[in-house]
Amino acid sequence: MTEDQQGRAVEKIFLQDLKLVVEGGIRFNDELNGDNLQAAIDAALEEAQRMQTPWFAHEYVLDARFNPGDGHIVEDDGLWPVKEHLQGMARCAAEDSLYPEAHEWIVEGIA
């Protein structure tokens, strides 16, 4: 894939994942993962509801920050942006699309 195609693949997956996170289709297990990612997402969604702006829920999620647990690189406040975590997931999924196994979903329609 060209650099442009790679960027479009990451963006497509990122937007799909963000939609699923906001709709509850993707949930993270904070206890298993040793972080508070889902708690931060839930708090962001609750804030969007509290502010009576559910149509901006995705923005609240992207602005949220979470504690990724021990051994992770964090910013000065000890937290990490949810947006960067979701972007990292999208990058990994796009890379996986280059060498798929028969049972794996791959990103399409970016040529």
N, C-alpha and C positions, 0 to 999 in steps of 0.2 A: 504494500500500500504506500502511496505517496504520503508526504507529511500532511498535506491538506486532507486527504482521506482519513488519516489517523486522527486528526483533530475533529473531523466531522463524526467519526465513529465514537470517540470519547464523548462528545457533546450529545449525541443521540442517546447513548446509554445513560449518561448523567441525567438528562431530562426525563427519561423513562423511569429511572430509579427514584428520582425526586418525586415524581407523580405518585409512584407506588408507596413511598414513605409517607407522603401527606395523606393518602387515602387509606393507609393501614395495611396495604398489601405486602409491604416489607416491614418487619419488626425485628429488632435486635434484642438478644438475650443479655442484659447487663450482667447478670450473675455469672453466666458462663464465660462471657468475654472479659470480665474483670474491669468494666468501665461503667459509665453512666450515660452512654450515647442515647439509648431509648428514652431514658428519663428526661434528658435535655430536649429531645424531639417532642415528647409528650408535653413538656412545659411550654415549648414554643407554640404548639398547636392550641393549647389551652389559652395562651396569651392572645392569639389571633381571635379566638372565640370571645374572650373577655373584652377585647377592644371592638368587638362586633365587626371585624374585618376578615371573615373566613376566606375570602377570595385572595387575600394576601398571605395565607398560611405558609405557602412555600417560601416567601421572603423571611418570615419569622424563623422557619427551620434553617434556612441558609445562614441567618445571622446568629444562630445559637452556637454555644460553645460547650464542650464537655470535657470531663476528666478521663483521659484514655487509660488510666491505670499506671502501675509501676513499670519502669523500664522503657517508657516511650518518650520521644522528644516532644516537648511542649513549649509553649510561649512563656513569657515572663510571669504570667498570672497562673501558670500551672494547668492551663486549659488548651484545648485544640478546637479549631473551627469545624463544625459539622460539615460545612460546605467542602472543606479540603478532604475530609474523610470520604464523602460521597464521590468527589472527583477521583480520589485514589481507587475506589472500587470500580469506577467507570473505566479508568485506564487499564486496570487488570483485566476486566471483561473484554475490552477492545483487543488487548494483546492475546487473550485466549482465543479470540475469533480467528487469529491467524493460523492456529494449529488445533482445530477442533477435533474432539473425539466424536464418534458417531452419535452419542446421546446428548451432546452439548448444544445449547442455543448459541447462535452467532448473530452478530449485527449485520443487517443487510440494507441495501438501498443507499449506499454512500458514494458510489462510483461517480 
